[in-house]
Amino acid sequence: MHTHIHLLKTVHFASNYHGNEVTSVLKTMKDGSKLITKMVKVVKDYNNYMGGVDLADRYRSLYNVDR
């Protein structure tokens, strides 16, 4: 399955686990209000489970630890 998402930048997801399932999620807006919206399940799972990995990869690429 290949999913193409466009929010601020184009993001491509490739998964042999996920299909095209859509799920509802509760988002908190900048003003603190809550909004129920629909999201592709692969994006929801990515946001739930991979956020820390992305941060670690980003920090590792920013700071040179070879001394």
C-alpha positions in Angstrom: 0.0 0.0 0.0 1.3 3.5 -0.9 -0.3 6.6 0.6 0.3 10.2 -0.4 -0.4 12.9 2.2 0.0 16.6 1.7 -0.2 18.9 4.7 2.7 21.3 4.8 5.0 19.1 2.8 4.3 16.0 0.7 4.8 12.8 2.7 4.7 9.3 1.2 4.0 6.2 3.3 4.8 2.7 2.0 3.5 -0.2 4.1 3.0 -3.9 3.6 0.9 -3.9 6.8 -1.6 -1.1 6.3 -4.4 -0.8 3.8 -6.4 2.3 3.0 -8.4 2.2 6.2 -9.6 5.6 7.5 -10.0 6.2 11.3 -11.3 9.1 13.4 -8.9 11.0 15.6 -9.3 13.8 18.2 -7.1 16.7 17.4 -6.3 19.7 19.7 -6.3 23.0 17.8 -4.0 25.9 18.6 -6.8 27.7 20.5 -7.3 24.6 22.7 -10.6 23.4 21.1 -11.0 19.8 20.1 -11.8 18.6 16.6 -12.7 15.1 15.5 -11.2 14.5 12.0 -10.5 11.6 9.8 -7.0 10.3 9.1 -5.6 7.3 7.2 -4.7 4.6 9.7 -1.1 4.4 8.6 -0.6 8.1 9.5 -2.2 7.6 12.9 -0.1 4.6 13.7 3.1 6.4 12.5 2.3 9.4 14.8 1.5 7.1 17.7 4.5 4.8 17.5 7.4 6.5 15.5 7.6 10.0 16.8 10.5 9.3 19.1 12.5 7.5 16.4 12.2 10.5 14.1 13.3 12.9 16.9 16.3 10.7 17.6 17.3 10.6 13.9 16.9 14.4 13.6 19.0 15.1 16.7 21.6 12.7 15.6 21.9 14.4 12.2 22.2 17.8 13.8 24.9 17.1 16.3 28.3 15.7 15.4 29.3 13.2 18.0 32.6 12.1 16.3 35.3 13.8 18.4 
